[in-house]
Amino acid sequence: MKMILRVMSVLVLSVGLGACTDDPVDPTPLDAGCGEACVDGGDAAVDEDTGRDPGVGGQDTDLDAEDVSVEDADAQEDAGDTSADADDGGEDVDDATETPDAEEDGGDASDGEDDAGGGDDAGVDPNAGRPLGQCNVTADCPGGGPGGPSCTRTAPGGICAGCSEFAGCEASYDCNLGSCVASCSEDVDCQPGMHCSRGSCVIQRCQGGICPDPMFGCSESGFCTRVSCDDPGDCPQRTTCEGGICIEDRQLNL
C-alpha cells in the first residue's frame, strides 16, 4: 500500500514539473511599461531613411544641425556679397565725387566773366533801336504851322510845337494840342525820356524825383526834362552841353 502511494506521489510531481516547463510566459499587462509615451516615439528607434537616431519626438537632431550649418554658411556668403556690393557702392560714391569736367567747365565760365568784364564799352547806346527826338533847335522843325515853328528844347528829344491839324509836323507825327507827337504801340516806338500812352508818345513821369532814363533830370512838375548846363561837366553821361541845354549824344547831328 505504501509502495503504491509513493509511486503516485512521484507521478504527481513529474506531471507538475512538466506543467511548469511547458506553460508560456505571461504577457506584460497593458497598464505596465511606458504606455503612449512609447507609441509617440519615447523609445529610441533608428530612422530607416537616414540611419540616425531621431531623438525625442521623431526629430533628426543631427540632420537639423547640418541644415543649420548649411544655412549659416549661405548667410555668410550672402553677407559677403552684401559687403562686396557695399564696396562697389563706395567706388560709385568716389566716382560721383570726382567732377573734373564740372571744374573745367567752371574754369571756362570764369574765363567768360573775364571776357565780359573786358567788353564793357561806355560808348554803346543802351537805347539803340529807339527813334531820335524831333529837334535840338527850332531850325530842326518844319515850317508852315499857324503859330510858326518852334522847338521845345527842354523836352526829352525836343518837341516841335506851333503846329495845326493840317501843317507843322513831319509825316511820322500828328499834331496834338499844338505839339507834334508820334504814334506808338509800345515804349520802344518813342524816343528816350518818353513812353507810349494811348497810342501816342508822351513825356515820362519821374519816380521819386528821378527820371527813369539817367540822361534826363526832373522838372518842377515831375516830368523828365533835359538838364540845363553852363559847362560840359554839368551834363549827365551820354549828353553834351549845347546852347545851355544837355543834348543827347545820339541825336547831336539831326
BELVENQUI-V497806 format. One record per helix or strand of 2 or more residues. SS is the DSSP state (a for helix, b for strand). FROM is the first residue (numbers start at 1). TO is the last residue. If there is no record, write none. Layout:
<<SS FROM TO> <SS FROM TO>>
This chain:
<<a 2 22> <a 36 39> <a 56 58> <a 61 97> <a 100 118> <a 138 140> <b 150 152> <b 159 161> <b 173 176> <b 179 183> <a 187 189> <b 194 197> <b 200 203> <b 217 218> <b 223 225> <a 232 234> <b 239 242> <b 245 248> <a 249 251>>
